[in-house]
Amino acid sequence: MADVTNTIGRRKAAVARVYVTPGNGNILINGKDYKEYFTVPQFQIVAVQALNKLGVLNNYDVKANVNGGGFKGQAEAVRLGIARALVEINAEDRVALKKEGFLSRDSRVVERKKPGRPGARKRFQFSKR
């Protein structure tokens, strides 16, 4: 494959390995078309937001391998991976993508459960007497 740009996008527990090549707009996620993989229209929009912002949806083929997390986290991980790849291809696009927040890694993850408690922050009921 010529001119392959590969990057990694992460969100929560989801990790997306994204490969962007010049092409005609085919987007495959785990071997399926992105509209077939993300059945919720909102996630389809999120996954290709970076391409739509720059107006290059039909100029590149995208292949992504995604694992971990849920569909929302996976869609946002794909978006980050695509945005990073587009910046590697053309550094002038960085300003537009950064302004929209597509290059920011959302590092919020679930806090771990603590010992002696029912959850991460919750306490068992306190009884004075």
N, CA, C and O atoms as a printed pandas DataFrame, in Angstrom:
     atom_number atom_name residue_name chain_id  residue_number  x_coord  y_coord  z_coord
0              1         N          MET        A               1    0.843   -1.188    0.000
1              2        CA          MET        A               1    0.000    0.000    0.000
2              3         C          MET        A               1    0.885    1.247    0.000
3              4         O          MET        A               1    1.800    1.369    0.815
4              5         N          ALA        A               2    0.610    2.151   -0.901
5              6        CA          ALA        A               2    1.412    3.361   -1.027
6              7         C          ALA        A               2    0.819    4.479   -0.182
7              8         O          ALA        A               2   -0.400    4.592   -0.052
8              9         N          ASP        A               3    1.683    5.296    0.384
9             10        CA          ASP        A               3    1.276    6.462    1.170
10            11         C          ASP        A               3    0.334    6.113    2.313
11            12         O          ASP        A               3   -0.690    6.772    2.495
12            13         N          VAL        A               4    0.668    5.087    3.081
13            14        CA          VAL        A               4   -0.159    4.708    4.224
14            15         C          VAL        A               4    0.273    5.526    5.433
15            16         O          VAL        A               4    1.454    5.570    5.778
16            17         N          THR        A               5   -0.694    6.170    6.070
17            18        CA          THR        A               5   -0.436    6.893    7.302
18            19         C          THR        A               5   -1.180    6.178    8.412
19            20         O          THR        A               5   -2.406    6.067    8.373
20            21         N          ASN        A               6   -0.440    5.688    9.407
21            22        CA          ASN        A               6   -1.111    4.976   10.486
22            23         C          ASN        A               6   -0.910    5.697   11.817
23            24         O          ASN        A               6    0.180    6.171   12.136
24            25         N          THR        A               7   -2.001    5.763   12.581
25            26        CA          THR        A               7   -1.986    6.427   13.872
26            27         C          THR        A               7   -2.854    5.644   14.851
27            28         O          THR        A               7   -3.553    4.700   14.483
28            29         N          ILE        A               8   -2.785    6.066   16.103
29            30        CA          ILE        A               8   -3.585    5.427   17.149
30            31         C          ILE        A               8   -4.463    6.474   17.810
31            32         O          ILE        A               8   -4.008    7.573   18.129
32            33         N          GLY        A               9   -5.722    6.124   18.012
33            34        CA          GLY        A               9   -6.647    6.975   18.752
34            35         C          GLY        A               9   -7.170    6.203   19.952
35            36         O          GLY        A               9   -7.441    5.006   19.854
36            37         N          ARG        A              10   -7.312    6.882   21.084
37            38        CA          ARG        A              10   -7.814    6.217   22.285
38            39         C          ARG        A              10   -8.908    7.059   22.927
39            40         O          ARG        A              10   -8.904    8.287   22.839
40            41         N          ARG        A              11   -9.842    6.371   23.575
41            42        CA          ARG        A              11  -10.893    7.034   24.354
42            43         C          ARG        A              11  -11.442    6.021   25.333
43            44         O          ARG        A              11  -11.887    4.948   24.928
44            45         N          LYS        A              12  -11.417    6.348   26.632
45            46        CA          LYS        A              12  -11.821    5.424   27.682
46            47         C          LYS        A              12  -11.052    4.111   27.525
47            48         O          LYS        A              12   -9.822    4.113   27.577
48            49         N          ALA        A              13  -11.754    2.992   27.334
49            50        CA          ALA        A              13  -11.050    1.709   27.198
50            51         C          ALA        A              13  -10.884    1.317   25.736
51            52         O          ALA        A              13  -10.376    0.233   25.450
52            53         N          ALA        A              14  -11.301    2.170   24.804
53            54        CA          ALA        A              14  -11.256    1.841   23.375
54            55         C          ALA        A              14   -9.936    2.285   22.757
55            56         O          ALA        A              14   -9.429    3.368   23.049
56            57         N          VAL        A              15   -9.391    1.432   21.902
57            58        CA          VAL        A              15   -8.163    1.746   21.170
58            59         C          VAL        A              15   -8.425    1.499   19.694
59            60         O          VAL        A              15   -8.900    0.430   19.311
60            61         N          ALA        A              16   -8.113    2.497   18.864
61            62        CA          ALA        A              16   -8.316    2.383   17.419
62            63         C          ALA        A              16   -6.987    2.558   16.701
63            64         O          ALA        A              16   -6.321    3.582   16.851
64            65         N          ARG        A              17   -6.605    1.549   15.917
65            66        CA          ARG        A              17   -5.436    1.669   15.031
66            67         C          ARG        A              17   -5.979    2.043   13.659
67            68         O          ARG        A              17   -6.709    1.268   13.041
68            69         N          VAL        A              18   -5.620    3.233   13.186
69            70        CA          VAL        A              18   -6.218    3.795   11.977
70            71         C          VAL        A              18   -5.169    3.900   10.875
71            72         O          VAL        A              18   -4.064    4.397   11.095
72            73         N          TYR        A              19   -5.540    3.418    9.669
73            74        CA          TYR        A              19   -4.675    3.486    8.490
74            75         C          TYR        A              19   -5.392    4.316    7.435
75            76         O          TYR        A              19   -6.485    3.955    6.997
76            77         N          VAL        A              20   -4.786    5.424    7.024
77            78        CA          VAL        A              20   -5.389    6.325    6.042
78            79         C          VAL        A              20   -4.541    6.305    4.773
79            80         O          VAL        A              20   -3.327    6.503    4.818
80            81         N          THR        A              21   -5.208    6.060    3.635
81            82        CA          THR        A              21   -4.534    6.054    2.336
82            83         C          THR        A              21   -5.338    6.923    1.360
83            84         O          THR        A              21   -6.551    7.060    1.518
84            85         N          PRO        A              22   -4.685    7.501    0.368
85            86        CA          PRO        A              22   -5.447    8.212   -0.665
86            87         C          PRO        A              22   -6.379    7.237   -1.364
87            88         O          PRO        A              22   -5.979    6.119   -1.689
88            89         N          GLY        A              23   -7.605    7.647   -1.595
89            90        CA          GLY        A              23   -8.580    6.741   -2.205
90            91         C          GLY        A              23   -9.861    7.455   -2.555
91            92         O          GLY        A              23   -9.855    8.627   -2.931
92            93         N          ASN        A              24  -10.974    6.729   -2.426
93            94        CA          ASN        A              24  -12.253    7.313   -2.834
94            95         C          ASN        A              24  -13.324    7.273   -1.749
95            96         O          ASN        A              24  -14.513    7.275   -2.068
96            97         N          GLY        A              25  -12.939    7.237   -0.488
97            98        CA          GLY        A              25  -13.912    7.380    0.590
98            99         C          GLY        A              25  -14.407    6.103    1.229
99           100         O          GLY        A              25  -15.420    6.136    1.929
100          101         N          ASN        A              26  -13.734    4.968    1.021
101          102        CA          ASN        A              26  -14.140    3.731    1.689
102          103         C          ASN        A              26  -13.645    3.756    3.131
103          104         O          ASN        A              26  -12.461    3.979    3.385
104          105         N          ILE        A              27  -14.550    3.526    4.066
105          106        CA          ILE        A              27  -14.182    3.514    5.483
106          107         C          ILE        A              27  -14.566    2.163    6.057
107          108         O          ILE        A              27  -15.747    1.835    6.163
108          109         N          LEU        A              28  -13.558    1.382    6.426
109          110        CA          LEU        A              28  -13.775    0.054    6.998
110          111         C          LEU        A              28  -13.342    0.052    8.454
111          112         O          LEU        A              28  -12.250    0.512    8.789
112          113         N          ILE        A              29  -14.202   -0.465    9.312
113          114        CA          ILE        A              29  -13.872   -0.611   10.725
114          115         C          ILE        A              29  -14.047   -2.073   11.084
115          116         O          ILE        A              29  -15.143   -2.621   10.978
116          117         N          ASN        A              30  -12.970   -2.696   11.504
117          118        CA          ASN        A              30  -12.945   -4.134   11.799
118          119         C          ASN        A              30  -13.498   -4.954   10.630
119          120         O          ASN        A              30  -14.227   -5.925   10.834
120          121         N          GLY        A              31  -13.149   -4.559    9.419
121          122        CA          GLY        A              31  -13.542   -5.299    8.226
122          123         C          GLY        A              31  -14.945   -5.031    7.715
123          124         O          GLY        A              31  -15.354   -5.615    6.712
124          125         N          LYS        A              32  -15.700   -4.151    8.390
125          126        CA          LYS        A              32  -17.058   -3.820    7.958
126          127         C          LYS        A              32  -17.113   -2.339    7.577
127          128         O          LYS        A              32  -16.298   -1.540    8.038
128          129         N          ASP        A              33  -18.084   -1.983    6.731
129          130        CA          ASP        A              33  -18.316   -0.585    6.428
130          131         C          ASP        A              33  -18.703    0.136    7.719
131          132         O          ASP        A              33  -19.389   -0.438    8.564
132          133         N          TYR        A              34  -18.272    1.383    7.877
133          134        CA          TYR        A              34  -18.517    2.079    9.142
134          135         C          TYR        A              34  -20.005    2.257    9.443
135          136         O          TYR        A              34  -20.392    2.315   10.610
136          137         N          LYS        A              35  -20.845    2.343    8.406
137          138        CA          LYS        A              35  -22.282    2.478    8.642
138          139         C          LYS        A              35  -22.894    1.163    9.110
139          140         O          LYS        A              35  -23.927    1.152    9.780
140          141         N          GLU        A              36  -22.258    0.072    8.756
141          142        CA          GLU        A              36  -22.710   -1.241    9.213
142          143         C          GLU        A              36  -22.200   -1.523   10.626
143          144         O          GLU        A              36  -22.895   -2.138   11.434
144          145         N          TYR        A              37  -20.967   -1.063   10.918
145          146        CA          TYR        A              37  -20.363   -1.308   12.232
146          147         C          TYR        A              37  -21.020   -0.438   13.303
147          148         O          TYR        A              37  -21.436   -0.938   14.348
148          149         N          PHE        A              38  -21.111    0.877   13.033
149          150        CA          PHE        A              38  -21.791    1.795   13.950
150          151         C          PHE        A              38  -23.232    1.931   13.478
151          152         O          PHE        A              38  -23.513    2.692   12.552
152          153         N          THR        A              39  -24.145    1.198   14.107
153          154        CA          THR        A              39  -25.542    1.204   13.664
154          155         C          THR        A              39  -26.278    2.468   14.102
155          156         O          THR        A              39  -27.285    2.833   13.496
156          157         N          VAL        A              40  -25.794    3.137   15.142
157          158        CA          VAL        A              40  -26.416    4.378   15.607
158          159         C          VAL        A              40  -25.887    5.532   14.750
159          160         O          VAL        A              40  -24.674    5.726   14.667
160          161         N          PRO        A              41  -26.775    6.300   14.112
161          162        CA          PRO        A              41  -26.322    7.386   13.221
162          163         C          PRO        A              41  -25.406    8.406   13.905
163          164         O          PRO        A              41  -24.507    8.954   13.267
164          165         N          GLN        A              42  -25.626    8.659   15.181
165          166        CA          GLN        A              42  -24.797    9.616   15.916
166          167         C          GLN        A              42  -23.333    9.168   15.920
167          168         O          GLN        A              42  -22.437    9.999   15.774
168          169         N          PHE        A              43  -23.080    7.873   16.086
169          170        CA          PHE        A              43  -21.710    7.369   16.123
170          171         C          PHE        A              43  -21.075    7.392   14.737
171          172         O          PHE        A              43  -19.865    7.577   14.609
172          173         N          GLN        A              44  -21.889    7.204   13.700
173          174        CA          GLN        A              44  -21.390    7.306   12.328
174          175         C          GLN        A              44  -20.897    8.715   12.056
175          176         O          GLN        A              44  -19.851    8.905   11.435
176          177         N          ILE        A              45  -21.650    9.702   12.520
177          178        CA          ILE        A              45  -21.266   11.105   12.322
178          179         C          ILE        A              45  -19.983   11.414   13.082
179          180         O          ILE        A              45  -19.082   12.057   12.543
180          181         N          VAL        A              46  -19.893   10.958   14.336
181          182        CA          VAL        A              46  -18.714   11.219   15.165
182          183         C          VAL        A              46  -17.461   10.617   14.532
183          184         O          VAL        A              46  -16.405   11.250   14.519
184          185         N          ALA        A              47  -17.575    9.408   14.012
185          186        CA          ALA        A              47  -16.405    8.711   13.466
186          187         C          ALA        A              47  -15.779    9.449   12.287
187          188         O          ALA        A              47  -14.562    9.402   12.111
188          189         N          VAL        A              48  -16.594   10.134   11.472
189          190        CA          VAL        A              48  -16.062   10.796   10.268
190          191         C          VAL        A              48  -16.053   12.315   10.387
191          192         O          VAL        A              48  -15.905   13.007    9.379
192          193         N          GLN        A              49  -16.208   12.848   11.598
193          194        CA          GLN        A              49  -16.253   14.298   11.790
194          195         C          GLN        A              49  -15.011   15.004   11.281
195          196         O          GLN        A              49  -15.116   16.061   10.661
196          197         N          ALA        A              50  -13.840   14.443   11.530
197          198        CA          ALA        A              50  -12.596   15.098   11.104
198          199         C          ALA        A              50  -12.523   15.189    9.587
199          200         O          ALA        A              50  -12.087   16.206    9.047
200          201         N          LEU        A              51  -12.947   14.129    8.894
201          202        CA          LEU        A              51  -12.945   14.138    7.433
202          203         C          LEU        A              51  -13.956   15.150    6.892
203          204         O          LEU        A              51  -13.672   15.864    5.930
204          205         N          ASN        A              52  -15.129   15.209    7.513
205          206        CA          ASN        A              52  -16.158   16.155    7.071
206          207         C          ASN        A              52  -15.754   17.601    7.322
207          208         O          ASN        A              52  -16.056   18.478    6.513
208          209         N          LYS        A              53  -15.073   17.858    8.439
209          210        CA          LYS        A              53  -14.638   19.223    8.763
210          211         C          LYS        A              53  -13.723   19.774    7.677
211          212         O          LYS        A              53  -13.822   20.942    7.303
212          213         N          LEU        A              54  -12.828   18.919    7.172
213          214        CA          LEU        A              54  -11.886   19.358    6.136
214          215         C          LEU        A              54  -12.449   19.188    4.730
215          216         O          LEU        A              54  -11.854   19.662    3.763
216          217         N          GLY        A              55  -13.589   18.515    4.610
217          218        CA          GLY        A              55  -14.200   18.307    3.305
218          219         C          GLY        A              55  -13.448   17.316    2.432
219          220         O          GLY        A              55  -13.451   17.437    1.207
220          221         N          VAL        A              56  -12.798   16.329    3.061
221          222        CA          VAL        A              56  -11.996   15.348    2.305
222          223         C          VAL        A              56  -12.523   13.930    2.482
223          224         O          VAL        A              56  -11.768   12.964    2.368
224          225         N          LEU        A              57  -13.818   13.805    2.762
225          226        CA          LEU        A              57  -14.406   12.484    3.007
226          227         C          LEU        A              57  -14.211   11.535    1.830
227          228         O          LEU        A              57  -13.999   10.340    2.035
228          229         N          ASN        A              58  -14.280   12.040    0.609
229          230        CA          ASN        A              58  -14.156   11.190   -0.579
230          231         C          ASN        A              58  -12.739   11.127   -1.135
231          232         O          ASN        A              58  -12.522   10.555   -2.203
232          233         N          ASN        A              59  -11.760   11.712   -0.419
233          234        CA          ASN        A              59  -10.378   11.721   -0.908
234          235         C          ASN        A              59   -9.514   10.635   -0.278
235          236         O          ASN        A              59   -8.440   10.331   -0.797
236          237         N          TYR        A              60   -9.954   10.049    0.819
237          238        CA          TYR        A              60   -9.133    9.086    1.543
238          239         C          TYR        A              60   -9.918    7.810    1.855
239          240         O          TYR        A              60  -11.123    7.842    2.104
240          241         N          ASP        A              61   -9.200    6.693    1.833
241          242        CA          ASP        A              61   -9.729    5.426    2.333
242          243         C          ASP        A              61   -9.225    5.246    3.753
243          244         O          ASP        A              61   -8.059    5.514    4.043
244          245         N          VAL        A              62  -10.098    4.795    4.633
245          246        CA          VAL        A              62   -9.732    4.605    6.036
246          247         C          VAL        A              62   -9.997    3.164    6.422
247          248         O          VAL        A              62  -11.069    2.619    6.155
248          249         N          LYS        A              63   -9.003    2.551    7.057
249          250        CA          LYS        A              63   -9.164    1.207    7.606
250          251         C          LYS        A              63   -8.802    1.298    9.074
251          252         O          LYS        A              63   -7.711    1.754    9.416
252          253         N          ALA        A              64   -9.703    0.869    9.947
253          254        CA          ALA        A              64   -9.453    0.971   11.381
254          255         C          ALA        A              64   -9.707   -0.363   12.061
255          256         O          ALA        A              64  -10.684   -1.053   11.770
256          257         N          ASN        A              65   -8.817   -0.708   12.963
257          258        CA          ASN        A              65   -9.003   -1.868   13.829
258          259         C          ASN        A              65   -9.278   -1.325   15.223
259          260         O          ASN        A              65   -8.443   -0.631   15.803
260          261         N          VAL        A              66  -10.458   -1.646   15.760
261          262        CA          VAL        A              66  -10.880   -1.093   17.039
262          263         C          VAL        A              66  -11.169   -2.230   18.003
263          264         O          VAL        A              66  -11.779   -3.232   17.632
264          265         N          ASN        A              67  -10.725   -2.067   19.251
265          266        CA          ASN        A              67  -11.117   -3.023   20.284
266          267         C          ASN        A              67  -11.229   -2.314   21.619
267          268         O          ASN        A              67  -10.647   -1.249   21.822
268          269         N          GLY        A              68  -11.985   -2.919   22.527
269          270        CA          GLY        A              68  -12.176   -2.375   23.860
270          271         C          GLY        A              68  -13.262   -1.315   23.903
271          272         O          GLY        A              68  -13.582   -0.691   22.891
272          273         N          GLY        A              69  -13.820   -1.121   25.078
273          274        CA          GLY        A              69  -14.801   -0.068   25.279
274          275         C          GLY        A              69  -16.136   -0.350   24.628
275          276         O          GLY        A              69  -16.417   -1.469   24.198
276          277         N          GLY        A              70  -16.950    0.680   24.565
277          278        CA          GLY        A              70  -18.257    0.584   23.924
278          279         C          GLY        A              70  -18.238    1.300   22.592
279          280         O          GLY        A              70  -17.194    1.785   22.154
280          281         N          PHE        A              71  -19.390    1.369   21.947
281          282        CA          PHE        A              71  -19.448    1.957   20.615
282          283         C          PHE        A              71  -19.137    3.452   20.629
283          284         O          PHE        A              71  -18.490    3.947   19.707
284          285         N          LYS        A              72  -19.578    4.176   21.643
285          286        CA          LYS        A              72  -19.305    5.615   21.704
286          287         C          LYS        A              72  -17.805    5.870   21.849
287          288         O          LYS        A              72  -17.238    6.700   21.138
288          289         N          GLY        A              73  -17.169    5.152   22.772
289          290        CA          GLY        A              73  -15.727    5.310   22.950
290          291         C          GLY        A              73  -14.965    4.913   21.702
291          292         O          GLY        A              73  -13.969    5.546   21.354
292          293         N          GLN        A              74  -15.426    3.861   21.018
293          294        CA          GLN        A              74  -14.770    3.422   19.800
294          295         C          GLN        A              74  -14.905    4.463   18.695
295          296         O          GLN        A              74  -13.950    4.714   17.959
296          297         N          ALA        A              75  -16.081    5.070   18.572
297          298        CA          ALA        A              75  -16.289    6.101   17.548
298          299         C          ALA        A              75  -15.379    7.301   17.802
299          300         O          ALA        A              75  -14.804    7.853   16.863
300          301         N          GLU        A              76  -15.247    7.705   19.058
301          302        CA          GLU        A              76  -14.400    8.847   19.382
302          303         C          GLU        A              76  -12.918    8.499   19.221
303          304         O          GLU        A              76  -12.117    9.364   18.869
304          305         N          ALA        A              77  -12.548    7.242   19.477
305          306        CA          ALA        A              77  -11.172    6.810   19.253
306          307         C          ALA        A              77  -10.838    6.828   17.764
307          308         O          ALA        A              77   -9.737    7.223   17.379
308          309         N          VAL        A              78  -11.784    6.402   16.926
309          310        CA          VAL        A              78  -11.585    6.436   15.470
310          311         C          VAL        A              78  -11.434    7.880   15.005
311          312         O          VAL        A              78  -10.580    8.183   14.172
312          313         N          ARG        A              79  -12.263    8.765   15.544
313          314        CA          ARG        A              79  -12.177   10.190   15.166
314          315         C          ARG        A              79  -10.798   10.760   15.489
315          316         O          ARG        A              79  -10.214   11.468   14.668
316          317         N          LEU        A              80  -10.276   10.457   16.674
317          318        CA          LEU        A              80   -8.951   10.950   17.062
318          319         C          LEU        A              80   -7.869   10.379   16.157
319          320         O          LEU        A              80   -6.961   11.097   15.739
320          321         N          GLY        A              81   -7.964    9.085   15.853
321          322        CA          GLY        A              81   -6.979    8.457   14.969
322          323         C          GLY        A              81   -6.987    9.059   13.576
323          324         O          GLY        A              81   -5.928    9.300   12.999
324          325         N          ILE        A              82   -8.175    9.303   13.029
325          326        CA          ILE        A              82   -8.281    9.907   11.699
326          327         C          ILE        A              82   -7.721   11.330   11.718
327          328         O          ILE        A              82   -6.997   11.726   10.805
328          329         N          ALA        A              83   -8.054   12.092   12.752
329          330        CA          ALA        A              83   -7.570   13.473   12.847
330          331         C          ALA        A              83   -6.044   13.516   12.923
331          332         O          ALA        A              83   -5.414   14.356   12.281
332          333         N          ARG        A              84   -5.455   12.623   13.697
333          334        CA          ARG        A              84   -3.992   12.580   13.795
334          335         C          ARG        A              84   -3.358   12.211   12.460
335          336         O          ARG        A              84   -2.318   12.755   12.087
336          337         N          ALA        A              85   -3.991   11.282   11.741
337          338        CA          ALA        A              85   -3.465   10.881   10.441
338          339         C          ALA        A              85   -3.543   12.032    9.434
339          340         O          ALA        A              85   -2.618   12.237    8.648
340          341         N          LEU        A              86   -4.652   12.782    9.460
341          342        CA          LEU        A              86   -4.808   13.911    8.541
342          343         C          LEU        A              86   -3.768   14.992    8.807
343          344         O          LEU        A              86   -3.302   15.647    7.875
344          345         N          VAL        A              87   -3.400   15.184   10.072
345          346        CA          VAL        A              87   -2.367   16.166   10.409
346          347         C          VAL        A              87   -1.003   15.692    9.900
347          348         O          VAL        A              87   -0.199   16.502    9.439
348          349         N          GLU        A              88   -0.739   14.380    9.981
349          350        CA          GLU        A              88    0.522   13.852    9.445
350          351         C          GLU        A              88    0.592   14.035    7.933
351          352         O          GLU        A              88    1.660   14.307    7.385
352          353         N          ILE        A              89   -0.546   13.886    7.262
353          354        CA          ILE        A              89   -0.588   14.033    5.805
354          355         C          ILE        A              89   -0.401   15.499    5.412
355          356         O          ILE        A              89    0.381   15.803    4.511
356          357         N          ASN        A              90   -1.117   16.412    6.085
357          358        CA          ASN        A              90   -1.033   17.830    5.768
358          359         C          ASN        A              90   -1.036   18.630    7.064
359          360         O          ASN        A              90   -2.072   18.749    7.718
360          361         N          ALA        A              91    0.115   19.177    7.439
361          362        CA          ALA        A              91    0.260   19.876    8.715
362          363         C          ALA        A              91   -0.579   21.153    8.783
363          364         O          ALA        A              91   -0.860   21.638    9.879
364          365         N          GLU        A              92   -0.982   21.705    7.646
365          366        CA          GLU        A              92   -1.776   22.933    7.644
366          367         C          GLU        A              92   -3.191   22.698    8.181
367          368         O          GLU        A              92   -3.863   23.643    8.593
368          369         N          ASP        A              93   -3.641   21.447    8.178
369          370        CA          ASP        A              93   -4.975   21.128    8.688
370          371         C          ASP        A              93   -5.040   21.128   10.210
371          372         O          ASP        A              93   -6.128   21.071   10.784
372          373         N          ARG        A              94   -3.893   21.191   10.862
373          374        CA          ARG        A              94   -3.834   21.095   12.317
374          375         C          ARG        A              94   -4.671   22.180   13.005
375          376         O          ARG        A              94   -5.371   21.901   13.979
376          377         N          VAL        A              95   -4.597   23.398   12.505
377          378        CA          VAL        A              95   -5.305   24.516   13.138
378          379         C          VAL        A              95   -6.811   24.278   13.153
379          380         O          VAL        A              95   -7.463   24.467   14.180
380          381         N          ALA        A              96   -7.363   23.863   12.009
381          382        CA          ALA        A              96   -8.806   23.639   11.913
382          383         C          ALA        A              96   -9.253   22.488   12.805
383          384         O          ALA        A              96  -10.290   22.580   13.462
384          385         N          LEU        A              97   -8.476   21.400   12.834
385          386        CA          LEU        A              97   -8.848   20.238   13.643
386          387         C          LEU        A              97   -8.677   20.521   15.133
387          388         O          LEU        A              97   -9.481   20.067   15.947
388          389         N          LYS        A              98   -7.635   21.269   15.490
389          390        CA          LYS        A              98   -7.387   21.607   16.890
390          391         C          LYS        A              98   -8.510   22.506   17.423
391          392         O          LYS        A              98   -8.945   22.357   18.564
392          393         N          LYS        A              99   -8.968   23.430   16.591
393          394        CA          LYS        A              99  -10.036   24.346   16.987
394          395         C          LYS        A              99  -11.322   23.597   17.319
395          396         O          LYS        A              99  -12.043   23.984   18.239
396          397         N          GLU        A             100  -11.614   22.533   16.581
397          398        CA          GLU        A             100  -12.805   21.720   16.824
398          399         C          GLU        A             100  -12.619   20.738   17.984
399          400         O          GLU        A             100  -13.590   20.135   18.442
400          401         N          GLY        A             101  -11.378   20.573   18.463
401          402        CA          GLY        A             101  -11.102   19.668   19.572
402          403         C          GLY        A             101  -10.897   18.224   19.159
403          404         O          GLY        A             101  -10.947   17.327   19.999
404          405         N          PHE        A             102  -10.663   17.984   17.857
405          406        CA          PHE        A             102  -10.511   16.609   17.377
406          407         C          PHE        A             102   -9.132   16.028   17.674
407          408         O          PHE        A             102   -8.938   14.819   17.552
408          409         N          LEU        A             103   -8.169   16.867   18.062
409          410        CA          LEU        A             103   -6.821   16.369   18.345
410          411         C          LEU        A             103   -6.576   16.174   19.835
411          412         O          LEU        A             103   -5.483   15.775   20.236
412          413         N          SER        A             104   -7.583   16.452   20.660
413          414        CA          SER        A             104   -7.431   16.317   22.108
414          415         C          SER        A             104   -7.799   14.902   22.540
415          416         O          SER        A             104   -8.876   14.407   22.209
416          417         N          ARG        A             105   -6.912   14.262   23.270
417          418        CA          ARG        A             105   -7.166   12.933   23.811
418          419         C          ARG        A             105   -7.985   13.113   25.077
419          420         O          ARG        A             105   -7.496   13.681   26.054
420          421         N          ASP        A             106   -9.224   12.636   25.075
421          422        CA          ASP        A             106  -10.083   12.719   26.255
422          423         C          ASP        A             106   -9.659   11.611   27.212
423          424         O          ASP        A             106   -9.988   10.443   27.005
424          425         N          SER        A             107   -8.935   11.979   28.252
425          426        CA          SER        A             107   -8.278   10.986   29.106
426          427         C          SER        A             107   -9.157   10.486   30.250
427          428         O          SER        A             107   -8.679    9.733   31.099
428          429         N          ARG        A             108  -10.424   10.885   30.294
429          430        CA          ARG        A             108  -11.276   10.442   31.395
430          431         C          ARG        A             108  -11.561    8.948   31.292
431          432         O          ARG        A             108  -12.032    8.457   30.266
432          433         N          VAL        A             109  -11.268    8.246   32.366
433          434        CA          VAL        A             109  -11.540    6.813   32.426
434          435         C          VAL        A             109  -12.247    6.510   33.737
435          436         O          VAL        A             109  -12.262    7.343   34.643
436          437         N          VAL        A             110  -12.827    5.335   33.842
437          438        CA          VAL        A             110  -13.546    4.946   35.049
438          439         C          VAL        A             110  -12.562    4.796   36.207
439          440         O          VAL        A             110  -11.522    4.149   36.078
440          441         N          GLU        A             111  -12.910    5.405   37.336
441          442        CA          GLU        A             111  -12.084    5.306   38.530
442          443         C          GLU        A             111  -12.213    3.903   39.123
443          444         O          GLU        A             111  -13.298    3.322   39.122
444          445         N          ARG        A             112  -11.121    3.370   39.621
445          446        CA          ARG        A             112  -11.157    1.998   40.125
446          447         C          ARG        A             112  -11.904    1.895   41.450
447          448         O          ARG        A             112  -11.998    2.860   42.208
448          449         N          LYS        A             113  -12.433    0.699   41.709
449          450        CA          LYS        A             113  -13.107    0.429   42.971
450          451         C          LYS        A             113  -12.060    0.336   44.077
451          452         O          LYS        A             113  -10.999   -0.258   43.885
452          453         N          LYS        A             114  -12.361    0.929   45.242
453          454        CA          LYS        A             114  -11.439    0.910   46.364
454          455         C          LYS        A             114  -11.807   -0.216   47.331
455          456         O          LYS        A             114  -12.982   -0.557   47.465
456          457         N          PRO        A             115  -10.827   -0.784   47.994
457          458        CA          PRO        A             115  -11.126   -1.862   48.946
458          459         C          PRO        A             115  -11.903   -1.334   50.153
459          460         O          PRO        A             115  -11.663   -0.220   50.618
460          461         N          GLY        A             116  -12.836   -2.147   50.651
461          462        CA          GLY        A             116  -13.623   -1.764   51.821
462          463         C          GLY        A             116  -14.767   -0.829   51.505
463          464         O          GLY        A             116  -15.401   -0.295   52.416
464          465         N          ARG        A             117  -15.043   -0.622   50.222
465          466        CA          ARG        A             117  -16.145    0.243   49.803
466          467         C          ARG        A             117  -16.946   -0.471   48.711
467          468         O          ARG        A             117  -16.425   -1.355   48.031
468          469         N          PRO        A             118  -18.219   -0.081   48.546
469          470        CA          PRO        A             118  -19.010   -0.735   47.505
470          471         C          PRO        A             118  -18.667   -0.269   46.090
471          472         O          PRO        A             118  -19.006   -0.954   45.125
472          473         N          GLY        A             119  -18.005    0.875   45.945
473          474        CA          GLY        A             119  -17.640    1.387   44.622
474          475         C          GLY        A             119  -16.411    2.247   44.725
475          476         O          GLY        A             119  -15.659    2.138   45.693
476          477         N          ALA        A             120  -16.188    3.106   43.740
477          478        CA          ALA        A             120  -15.004    3.949   43.745
478          479         C          ALA        A             120  -15.085    5.025   44.821
479          480         O          ALA        A             120  -14.109    5.271   45.530
480          481         N          ARG        A             121  -16.245    5.665   44.944
481          482        CA          ARG        A             121  -16.413    6.755   45.905
482          483         C          ARG        A             121  -17.474    6.460   46.962
483          484         O          ARG        A             121  -17.424    7.003   48.065
484          485         N          LYS        A             122  -18.427    5.605   46.626
485          486        CA          LYS        A             122  -19.558    5.350   47.519
486          487         C          LYS        A             122  -19.089    4.673   48.818
487          488         O          LYS        A             122  -18.166    3.858   48.822
488          489         N          ARG        A             123  -19.758    5.040   49.915
489          490        CA          ARG        A             123  -19.497    4.410   51.212
490          491         C          ARG        A             123  -20.686    3.573   51.605
491          492         O          ARG        A             123  -21.803    3.794   51.138
492          493         N          PHE        A             124  -20.432    2.590   52.487
493          494        CA          PHE        A             124  -21.550    1.849   53.075
494          495         C          PHE        A             124  -22.301    2.784   54.030
495          496         O          PHE        A             124  -21.735    3.750   54.542
496          497         N          GLN        A             125  -23.574    2.482   54.258
497          498        CA          GLN        A             125  -24.407    3.343   55.105
498          499         C          GLN        A             125  -23.821    3.437   56.503
499          500         O          GLN        A             125  -23.421    2.435   57.096
500          501         N          PHE        A             126  -23.776    4.673   57.025
501          502        CA          PHE        A             126  -23.224    4.920   58.362
502          503         C          PHE        A             126  -24.335    4.871   59.391
503          504         O          PHE        A             126  -25.390    5.479   59.208
504          505         N          SER        A             127  -24.099    4.149   60.467
505          506        CA          SER        A             127  -25.075    4.086   61.548
506          507         C          SER        A             127  -24.412    4.567   62.824
507          508         O          SER        A             127  -23.406    4.009   63.262
508          509         N          LYS        A             128  -24.986    5.614   63.423
509          510        CA          LYS        A             128  -24.395    6.186   64.628
510          511         C          LYS        A             128  -24.605    5.259   65.823
511          512         O          LYS        A             128  -23.724    5.132   66.673
512          513         N          ARG        A             129  -25.761    4.617   65.888
513          514        CA          ARG        A             129  -26.046    3.705   67.015
514          515         C          ARG        A             129  -26.404    2.330   66.528
515          516         O          ARG        A             129  -26.673    1.440   67.334
